[in-house]
Amino acid sequence: MAMTTLTPWHENLAARISSKSLNEAPENFFTIKYANKHFWLKTPNGEPFFSLGLNHFDPASLRYPENIDIWRNQFGGSTLQWIEKSIVPNLQAWAFNTIGWVQDVTVRTWAHSRSFTVDEYRALNMPYCHMLPFTESHQWEKHTLHFDFFNPEWVEWVEYVARSHCGALALEKNLIGYFFSDCPTWIHTRPHNQWRGPIIDPKLMNTKAGQKAVRQLAKQYYKTIYDAIRRHDKHHLILGDRYEGNAPISMHVINEALPYVDILSFQDFVNPLETLEYYFKTTEKPVLLADSAKIKWDTKPGEISENDGTWYAETLNKVFKSPGCVGFHLCGAFHLNRARRYGLLDERQNVNKDNLDTITMANKKITNAIHRIDF
C-alpha cells in the first residue's frame, strides 16, 4: 500500500525521530535530516538532497577492438579524461546528481569491475557512494565460499579493507557513504551458488536457540564492520548491505544491522515502493532504493535490452513522495557492454534518445522539487 498521505503512524513519527540520534557530523559531510514529515539527505552545504543516482561505470566498455579508437582518440587512453569528458557532462545533461555505484558486470553471474580510485572520484567532482569489499556473499557471485565472521582472519581482513578504503576516503566531501555487500545471500541462494548455501541456514529460524545464533552472527558482522569503518572514518554515512527486496530477508538480521547503519539499502526490480515503505514503517530507518530498473535481464548474447524511461519516471515520482526514501539509483549502466547487455550509451557513445529524454525530464522534475524544500 502506498504511503503518500500521513496516517496516525506518521503523525507520531516526528516525535519518535527527535528522540533518536541521527547521524550528526561537522560540515563537509553528508548527513540525514528529518524535515517536513520526510527523511532527506543533507549536503555538506546544509541543503536538502535526494540522491538521483546512476549505477555501473566501466571504461573497459570502450576497449573492444571495434571501439578502442574512441578510447584512444577521444579520451587519450585515460580514465580521468573519460570521466571528465564523458561521465560528468552526460550525467549533468541527464540531471543525475549521484554516482550510485561504479562497479559493473564483467562476466554474468560472476564478477564486477573494480571500484574507482580516490583520484578518479575527485575527477567526478560530484556526490557518490562507495562499496567496501568486506565479503563476497553477493547473490550474483558463484565461486567464493562464505567467510566465517568469527574467524580472526576475517576480522583482520575487515580492518585492512577499512584502512585501505576508508582511510583514503575519510575526508572526501563528495562521498555520501559506504555500501557493504550487493544483495548478500543471508538466507537465500541463486541456482548458480546453491552449492555454497546461504550465510545462515534458514532452519535456524525455527527455534529460539537458532534465532539467537542468527542474531549473534549478524551482530558480529555488522559491529565488526562498523567499528573498523569508524576507526578510519568518523563521519561518512554507513549505507550497509544492499538487500535483495525479492528474496527472503530475516528480520533478525535487519534488526541487528539497525544500530550500525544509517540507512537501509535495497535492490528491487519488481515492487520497489512496497519494499521501501514496508521496511521504513517496520524499522523507522531511512531507506534507499540502491538499484532498480525495468529492463529485460534474461537476454541472450548479442541481444540488447533497453532501460524503460516511462517506468523510471513513474517510479521515481512515487519513491520521492515516500517519507522514508532518500534516493533512487537507476541500474544503468552508463555504457552498454556485452555481459550486461544494456546501457544508456552504446559502444559508440550513441544515446537512446527516447528513453533518455524521459529519464532526464523525470530527474529535472525532482531536482526542481528538491529546490523548493524548506529546511
N, C-alpha and C positions, 0 to 999 in steps of 0.2 A: 504494500500500500504506500503510495507516495505521501511524503510528509512535507507538503508545501505550505500548509497552514499551521498556525500554532494550536496546540492541544493543551489540556491541563498539564500534561507531562512536560511540554516545552515551557509553559509559564513558570514552572518551578526550577527550570534548568539554570537560569541565570544565578539564582541564589546558591545552588549547589556548586556551580563553576567557580563562583567567587571565593568559596571556601577551599578550593583545591589549588595546588601550586602548579601553574602553567610554567612552561619553560621561560625563564627570565634571563636575559643576557645583556651585557652592555651594548652600546652602539657598535655597528659594523657586523652584526649577525642577524639572520632571520630568526624571528620568534613567532609565537602564536598569541592571538588576541581574540577574546570573545566579545563581540560588539554587535548591536542591532539584532540580537537573538540569532547570531550566526558565528561560527568559528571562522577566522581568517588567518592567513599568514601575514606577518608584518615585516616589511623590508627593513634593512639597516637604517634607512632614512625615516622610518616611522610611518610609512604609507601602507594602506591595505593592499594585499596581493593575493590573487587567486592564480594558482600555477597552471598555465596553459602550455603543456609540455609536449614535445615530440621525442620519441624513443628511437634508438638504433642508428648509429652513425659509424660507418666503417670505410676508410679510404681505399681499402682493397677492392671495393666495388668498381673503382676506376683503374684497375690494374690488370684487367683481362687483356689478352693480346689484341682483341678487337677494339679496345677503347683506351689503351695506355697512352695513345697520342694526346688525349685530353689531359691526363695526369701530368705528362711531361711538358706539354706546350702551354697549357693554361695555368698550371699550378707549380711549374718548375720542379716537379718531383718532391714537393714539400708539403707535409701535413699541415704545417702552420699557414702556408699560403692557401691551401684548400679550405681551412677553417675560415680565414679572413675574407676570401674572395667568393666562397660558395655558401658555406653554412650560415654565416652571420647575415649576409644580405638576403638570402632566401627566407630564413626564419623571420627576419624583420618584415619582409614583404608579405609573408603569410600570417603575421600577427601572433606568432607563438612567442611566449616570454620566458620559456624554460627549456633547458636540455634535460629531459626526464631521466634518460639512462642511455649511455653511449654504446654499450656493447651490443653487437649484432650477431644474428645467426650466421655461422660459418659452415657448419655441417649439420644437417637437420637432425633433431633429437640427439644431439651430442654436445656441440661446443659453441661457444660465443667468442667473439673477438675480444681484444684487450680493452681495458679502460683507458681513458685519456690520462696523460701526464699533467702535472701542475702547469707546465708551460703551455700545453695545449688548451687547458681550461682557461688560462689567462688570455689566450688569444681570442677565445669566445667573447669574453667581457660581458657575460650575461648570466643570470641565475642557472644553476644546475644541481643535480643530485648525483651522488657517487655511490657505487656498490662496493662493499667490503667483502673479500672472499674468505670468510671465516669457515664456511663449509660448502661442500659440493653436493647438497641434497636437493638441487633443483629438479623439478618434475620432468624436465626435458633431458637430463643427464643420465647416461646409461652405463658408464664404465667405472664409476667411483664408489667404493664402499662408504657407508656412513661412518663418521667419526664417533669415537667414544668420548662424550663430553666430560666425563670424569677423569679421563686419562691426562696425566700431567703434560704429555706431549701435545695434546690439543690445546690445553691452557697456554702452553708456551707458544704455540702457533698463533693463537688469538692475540697474544701480546705482540708478536712480531708484526702481524698484519696491522694492528692499531698503530704501532710505532712507525711502520713503513708508510702507511697511507695517511692516517690522521695527523701524525707528526708533521707531514708535509703540507697538509691542507688546513691546519688548525686556525690560521689567521686569514683565510681567503673569504672575502666579504660576499662573493657571489655564490658560494656553496650554501645551498639550503639545508642539506642534511645527508645522512648516510642510510642506505639500504643494506640488508644482510643477504639472505638467500632469495632467489627468484622462484617462487612457488615451491617451498620446501615440502617434501613428502612426509609430513609428520605422521599421518595415519592413513595415507593413500599411496598408491603406486600407479604407474602407467604400464602398458604392455611391454615396453622396451626395458623397464627396470624392475619388473616383478621379481626377478632373480635375487635382488638385494633386500626386498621387503621395505616397509615403511620404517621411519626412525623409531616409532613406537608401535608395538603390537596392539591393534585395536581391541583385542580381547581383554587387555588390562582395564579397559573402561568398565568391565562387568563386575568388578569387586572394589571394595573400599581400599584394600591394600594395593591393588593395581592402580587405582586413581591417585593414591598418594605417591606411588613410584613415578607416575607420569608427571605430576606436579614437581617432584624433586628434580627430575631430569630437565624439564623445561626451565625451571628456575636456575639450575646450574648453567644452562646455555645462555639465557638472557642476562643474568647477572654477571657472568664471566665476561661477556662481550661488552656490557655497559661499563663495567669497571675499567676494562682495558681502554675503551674509547676515551673515557673521562680522564684517564691518566695523561693522555696526549692531546686531548681537545676538550676544553671545558664547556663549550658553548653551542656548537652547531647542533641542530635538531637531529634526533635519532628516529628514523623512519621505519626501522625494523624489517622483518621479513615481509615479502610481497606475497601474501596468501592467495591461493587459488580459490576464487569465490564459488566455483562449481565442482569442488572436490570436498570430501568430508573434512571439517575443521573441528578440533577438540577445543571446547571452551576451557578445559583445564589448561591447555597450552596458552590460549589467549589471555586468560586471567593471570597467569604467571608472567606474561610479557608486559602487562599494563604498567607496573611500576618502573619499567626500564626502557620504555619507548615514549616518544612524544606524540606520535601519530600512528594509527593503524593503517597499513597499506594493503591494497587488494588488486589482483588481476581478475577481471571478469569480462568475458566476451558474450555473455548470454543475458544476464539480468543485473547490470552494474548498479542501477539506482537502488533496487531492492536489497542487494548485498550491503551497500554502504549504509543505508538507513537502518537495517537490522543491527549491524554492529555498532553504529553510533548510538542507537537507542539502548542497546544492551550494555554498553561499556561507558558511554558518555565521553569517549575519547574522540578527538578529531579524526577524520578518515580521509584517505587519499585514493582516488582511482588511478593507480600507478601504471596500469596497462590495460587498454581496451580498444576495440575496433570492430567494425563489421566488415569482414573480409572472408574470402573462401580460403581456409587454411590448408585443406587437404588437396593441394594442387599436385600435378604430375610434372616431372622435369620438362621444361620448356613452356609450361603453362603459366600465365600471368594473372594474378588476382588484383583487383582494384580496391582501394580504400573507399568506403561508401561515405561521401561527403554529407548527404542528407541525413543519414543516421547519426553521423558525428554532430552535426548542428543540433539535432533534436536532443541527443543525449547530453551534450554539453549544457544546453539550456536547463535541463532538468537537474543535473547534479549541481550546477551553480546555485540553484534555488534551495538545495537541500542543506539544512542548517549545520550539519556536521562536516560537510565536504570542503576541503581546502585546495582541491585541484583535480585536473583530469589530464593524464598523459596519454597521448594517442600512440598506439602501436603502429608506427610509421610504415616502413622505415624511411630515412632520408633518401637513401638510394636503393633502388631495386638491385638485388643480387640473385644469383642462380640457385641459392639454397633457400632463402626466404621467399623469393618469387613475388614480392610486392614492394612498392616504394613510391614516394612522391616524385622522385626524379628517376628517369630510366638511365640506362648505361651510357647514353649520350648527353645526359644533363637536360633532357626534354621533360616537360611537366605535363601532368594530366590536368588540363585547364579546367574542365568542368568541375571535377571534384575539388580541386584546389581553390577555385573561386568560392565554392560553397563553404569550405573549411575556413578560408580567410574571412569571409563575411561573418561567420559564427564567432570567430576569435575577436574580431573588431567589436562586435556587439557586446561581448562580455567585457572587453577592455574598457569600453565606454561606461558600462555599468559599474565596474570597479572604481573608476574615477569619481563616481557620484556617491561612493560610500562615505559616510561621516564617521570618522574615528574619534 
